[in-house]
Amino acid sequence: MKKLKPRIKICKVPGCHKETFTDKSVFCGEHERVFNSSVKTAEKAAMLVGSLVLKSLVGKSKK
């Protein structure tokens, strides 16, 4: 039987040729941190927009 070589996963960011830390990760450590921080920022922005919409809907129903 042939022995399979372990596949080395490479970061998915164009121009980055670093290895990922785990088999399940998609990005290298540097880009993983950048991605997680941008996701947190997007979550905060979505919560802000949602609260503004909810506030405007409640404000209209009181009038």
PyMOL commands that set and color helices and strands:
alter all, ss='L'
color gray80, all
select helices_A, chain A and resi 29-62
alter helices_A, ss='H'
color red, helices_A
deselect
rebuild
show_as cartoon
